[in-house]
Amino acid sequence: MTDVAGAPMNLESAVARDLTSVPFVDLRAMAGEVWPEIEQEYVACLLDGAYIGGSPVTAFEDEWAAYCGADHAVGLASGTDALELSLIALGIGAGDEVVVPTNTFIATAAAVVRAGATPRFADVGDDTLLMTSRTLTEAITPRTRAVIVVHLYGQTPNMTDLVATAEQAGIAVIEDAAQAHGAEWAGRRAGSFGVAACFSFYPAKNLGAFGDAGAVVTSLPELADDIRSLANHGRSHGHSHYDHDRIGTNSRLDALQAILLSGKLARLDAWTERRIALASRYHELLGSVEFSGTELRLTATAPLARHVNHLFVVRVAGRDSVRAELAKRGIQTGVHYPVPCHMQPPLRPFAAQPLPVAEQAAGEILSLPMFPHMTDRQVDYVCESLYQALRTPASRVETADVQ
Ligand SMILES: *Cc1c(COP(=O)(O)O)cnc(C)c1O
């Protein structure tokens, strides 16, 4: 790494000449770090010929459950399947309502629809852009069976309040922890709060595979068995290959993916610490006097949260022109997400009322580059460029493309 760790930054200073581009993420660097360690096991697996399930998958499932502070993990083909199969295994379907925050990836809400149930959308808090107990309470009706709490951007919402609210209402808590590997609330890990917690190992997630992969984590043994069976054509453990207890699907984890995930898991905490250090550098620079008076807002981190900074999200007026300015300087950014779920055409029929906080935020949010191998100098360059972009007159023009 070429960090100039701790070097003070002057925003007016000349841009370092070797910084011509900053990618949004860098997956090759992570793969390169683990490859020497997993290469032998990988080749052994290829030659062994057992490619789906088997001991690499069982080993990773045990490591992952332990990491999350839960008893069981079931490896699956994706985080989307983790959500859908959790709902089905919990018996949630036609006539049932499930509350989901509208500020999330569409898979959270789509899983509810695919399970045959009805999503009810909750707004988010203006500071963290996460669900709150107030927005959850507003969305609960007598038909509500569960809430999917989304630990968006790498931060859990206030789990003390949300779990209490759900208990009071008699509804189950399911965690969508697809962006929150290793996140904590009051010292407890994401994955240990709900009846089930759903993880994605999509390559760009904090713990990512070589392709699609996911898992459900739970401390309920029957639920783990049911999800495992659903993911394997409805087969039950101990029965023959052609005994099917129910209609299932094919959503199994590959051995090669499990080998890579175990290799990366050994580094997850170090990578997370690096993300946290990069985020504090962003906070320090973007909270500095240079930025006061600009139309920039940071998303808040709650004091009790361990925010694993899957994404570093800020809010700016004129977001789309700021993005374009950054792109001109070689900086890749993202928007998570430009259209709230309740305004997506296939989900609009489920939208009960406007959700003003999420609707307003959707036009302003901007995800800055964030990945463990990012250097301090790259953070400095992004901040300096953002400062310049915010001073570019075009960025003052409001855009209304997502309203
Ligand atoms: C990535 C993601 C998913 C879906 O996971 P896949 O593995 O891509 O299917 C679900 N919810 C959230 C919040 C995500 O970020």
The ligand as an ORCA input file, in Angstrom:
! r2SCAN-3c Opt
* xyz 0 1
  C     -26.878     -7.793     -2.277
  C     -28.130     -7.638     -1.511
  C     -29.154     -8.594     -1.553
  C     -29.158     -9.743     -2.523
  O     -28.082    -10.583     -2.437
  P     -27.642    -11.448     -3.741
  O     -26.607    -12.360     -3.209
  O     -27.117    -10.490     -4.743
  O     -28.831    -12.181     -4.225
  C     -30.241     -8.427     -0.728
  N     -30.345     -7.370      0.088
  C     -29.395     -6.408      0.142
  C     -29.566     -5.255      1.091
  C     -28.271     -6.499     -0.667
  O     -27.340     -5.537     -0.627
*
